[in-house]
Amino acid sequence: MASTALEIVAFTVSISGWVLVSSTLPTDYWKVSTIDGTVITTATYFANLWKMCVTDSTGVANCKDFPSMLALEGYIQACRGLMIAAVSLGFFGSIFALFGMKCTKVGGSDKAKAKLACLAGIVFILSGLCSMTGCSLYANKITTEFFDPLFMEQKMGYTYNGPTSVTSSRTKYHGGEGDFKSTGPSKQFDKNAYV
């Protein structure tokens, strides 16, 4: 009886993990950067695996879906593939686990149920590794870009849909000298970090 209760707890925990991994895919805030300034220049940039958005100081968000899979950066394609694989593997793992549990009437003999439960465990481990790898790859790219002094997309400013152009106070171009000089962040704008 105790093993059946442990099976049910393990099944519930694994299904909960699969639901949480599935809920990360449509989340908008995989990458967030705010550029604070005056009322005119305040903006929030956020992106996920499917689109990127900019919110201006009035709270209006402009979103743009990524136009082509082939035009995406490699890490976004890899993260998409890994997260979709994690969700798919988690689905099949939950089906195998459901049939492999001792308390269910489907799945055949106890020996066959044990094999199905073992297969479900392996599939859930693979699902977890896929989701962990996808999230870690994305987080590593964000961290690398943020601490790279030569990466200027968010530090120098960005243009989105033409009229939205924002310049950050983190790095400024000193005209005529031909290079970018990094100035220390002012106390007001302490960190324009990705979250």
C-alpha positions as CSV (number, residue, x, y, z in Angstrom):
1,M,0.0,0.0,0.0
2,A,2.9,2.4,0.8
3,S,4.4,1.8,-2.6
4,T,1.1,2.7,-4.3
5,A,0.9,5.9,-2.3
6,L,4.5,6.7,-3.3
7,E,3.7,6.0,-7.0
8,I,0.7,8.4,-6.8
9,V,2.9,11.1,-5.2
10,A,5.6,10.6,-7.8
11,F,3.1,10.7,-10.6
12,T,1.5,13.9,-9.3
13,V,4.9,15.6,-8.9
14,S,6.1,14.6,-12.4
15,I,2.8,15.8,-14.0
16,S,3.1,19.1,-12.1
17,G,6.7,19.5,-13.5
18,W,5.5,18.8,-17.0
19,V,2.7,21.4,-16.6
20,L,5.2,24.0,-15.3
21,V,7.5,23.3,-18.2
22,S,4.6,23.6,-20.6
23,S,3.6,26.9,-19.1
24,T,7.0,28.5,-19.8
25,L,6.6,28.3,-23.6
26,P,4.0,31.0,-24.0
27,T,5.4,33.2,-21.3
28,D,6.3,36.7,-22.7
29,Y,9.1,37.6,-20.3
30,W,12.0,35.3,-21.1
31,K,14.2,38.4,-21.6
32,V,13.5,41.8,-20.1
33,S,15.4,45.0,-20.3
34,T,14.3,48.4,-19.1
35,I,15.7,51.7,-20.2
36,D,14.7,54.3,-17.7
37,G,15.1,58.0,-18.4
38,T,12.7,60.8,-18.7
39,V,9.1,60.3,-19.4
40,I,9.8,60.4,-23.1
41,T,12.7,57.8,-23.2
42,T,11.4,55.2,-20.7
43,A,10.9,51.8,-22.4
44,T,10.7,48.2,-21.6
45,Y,12.0,45.6,-24.0
46,F,10.9,42.0,-23.5
47,A,11.1,38.9,-25.7
48,N,10.4,35.2,-25.6
49,L,11.0,32.3,-28.0
50,W,8.3,33.4,-30.4
51,K,8.2,37.3,-30.4
52,M,9.8,40.5,-29.2
53,C,7.9,43.5,-27.7
54,V,8.6,47.0,-26.7
55,T,6.5,48.9,-24.2
56,D,6.8,52.7,-24.1
57,S,6.3,55.2,-21.3
58,T,2.6,55.3,-22.0
59,G,2.2,51.5,-21.4
60,V,1.5,50.7,-25.1
61,A,3.2,47.5,-26.2
62,N,4.2,46.8,-29.7
63,C,4.9,43.2,-30.5
64,K,6.4,41.6,-33.5
65,D,6.5,37.8,-34.1
66,F,9.8,36.4,-35.4
67,P,9.2,36.4,-39.2
68,S,11.1,33.3,-40.2
69,M,12.5,30.3,-38.5
70,L,15.6,30.3,-40.7
71,A,16.3,34.0,-39.9
72,L,16.5,33.3,-36.1
73,E,19.6,33.1,-34.1
74,G,20.8,29.6,-33.5
75,Y,20.3,29.7,-29.7
76,I,16.6,30.6,-30.1
77,Q,16.1,27.8,-32.5
78,A,17.9,25.4,-30.2
79,C,15.9,26.6,-27.2
80,R,12.6,26.2,-29.1
81,G,13.6,22.7,-30.1
82,L,14.7,21.7,-26.6
83,M,11.6,23.1,-24.9
84,I,9.2,21.5,-27.4
85,A,11.0,18.2,-27.0
86,A,10.7,18.6,-23.2
87,V,7.0,19.1,-23.5
88,S,6.5,16.2,-25.9
89,L,8.6,13.9,-23.8
90,G,6.8,14.9,-20.7
91,F,3.5,14.1,-22.3
92,F,4.6,10.6,-23.4
93,G,6.2,10.1,-20.0
94,S,2.9,10.8,-18.3
95,I,1.1,8.4,-20.5
96,F,3.7,5.6,-19.8
97,A,3.6,6.4,-16.1
98,L,-0.2,6.2,-16.1
99,F,-0.1,2.8,-17.6
100,G,2.8,1.6,-15.5
101,M,1.3,2.4,-12.1
102,K,0.3,-0.6,-10.0
103,C,-3.1,1.0,-9.1
104,T,-4.3,1.2,-12.7
105,K,-6.0,-1.8,-14.3
106,V,-4.4,-1.2,-17.8
107,G,-0.9,-2.0,-18.8
108,G,-0.8,-5.8,-18.4
109,S,1.1,-7.9,-15.9
110,D,3.2,-6.5,-13.0
111,K,6.4,-7.2,-15.0
112,A,5.1,-5.2,-18.0
113,K,3.9,-2.4,-15.6
114,A,7.4,-2.3,-14.0
115,K,9.0,-1.9,-17.5
116,L,6.5,0.9,-18.4
117,A,7.2,2.7,-15.1
118,C,10.9,2.4,-15.7
119,L,10.5,3.8,-19.2
120,A,8.3,6.6,-17.9
121,G,11.1,7.5,-15.4
122,I,13.7,7.6,-18.2
123,V,11.4,9.7,-20.4
124,F,10.8,12.2,-17.6
125,I,14.5,12.5,-16.9
126,L,15.1,13.2,-20.6
127,S,12.3,15.8,-20.6
128,G,13.8,17.5,-17.6
129,L,17.3,17.5,-19.2
130,C,15.9,19.0,-22.3
131,S,14.1,21.8,-20.5
132,M,17.0,22.5,-18.2
133,T,19.4,22.7,-21.2
134,G,17.1,25.0,-23.1
135,C,16.6,27.4,-20.2
136,S,20.3,27.3,-19.4
137,L,21.3,28.0,-23.0
138,Y,19.0,31.0,-23.1
139,A,20.1,32.4,-19.8
140,N,23.7,31.9,-20.7
141,K,23.2,33.9,-23.9
142,I,21.5,36.7,-22.1
143,T,24.2,36.9,-19.4
144,T,27.0,36.8,-22.0
145,E,25.4,39.6,-24.0
146,F,24.9,41.7,-20.9
147,F,28.4,41.5,-19.7
148,D,30.0,41.8,-23.1
149,P,31.4,45.4,-23.5
150,L,31.2,45.1,-27.3
151,F,27.5,44.1,-27.5
152,M,25.6,47.3,-28.1
153,E,22.1,46.3,-28.9
154,Q,20.6,47.1,-25.5
155,K,23.4,49.2,-24.2
156,M,23.6,51.6,-27.1
157,G,20.0,51.6,-28.0
158,Y,17.7,49.9,-30.4
159,T,15.2,50.7,-33.1
160,Y,11.9,48.9,-33.2
161,N,9.3,49.4,-35.9
162,G,10.9,52.7,-37.0
163,P,9.6,55.4,-34.6
164,T,10.6,53.8,-31.4
165,S,14.3,54.6,-30.9
166,V,15.7,54.6,-27.4
167,T,19.3,55.4,-26.3
168,S,20.5,54.0,-23.1
169,S,22.6,56.0,-20.6
170,R,25.0,53.0,-20.2
171,T,27.2,53.6,-23.2
172,K,27.5,56.7,-25.2
173,Y,29.2,57.4,-28.6
174,H,31.6,60.2,-28.4
175,G,31.5,61.7,-31.9
176,G,34.6,62.2,-33.9
177,E,36.8,59.9,-31.9
178,G,35.8,56.8,-33.9
179,D,35.2,54.5,-31.0
180,F,32.7,53.7,-28.3
181,K,33.6,54.7,-24.8
182,S,31.9,53.1,-21.9
183,T,30.9,55.5,-19.1
184,G,30.0,54.3,-15.7
185,P,26.3,54.0,-15.1
186,S,24.9,57.0,-13.3
187,K,23.4,56.4,-9.8
188,Q,19.9,57.1,-11.2
189,F,20.2,54.2,-13.8
190,D,22.2,51.9,-11.6
191,K,21.6,48.7,-13.6
192,N,19.7,48.2,-16.9
193,A,19.9,44.4,-16.5
194,Y,18.1,41.6,-18.1
195,V,15.8,39.9,-15.6
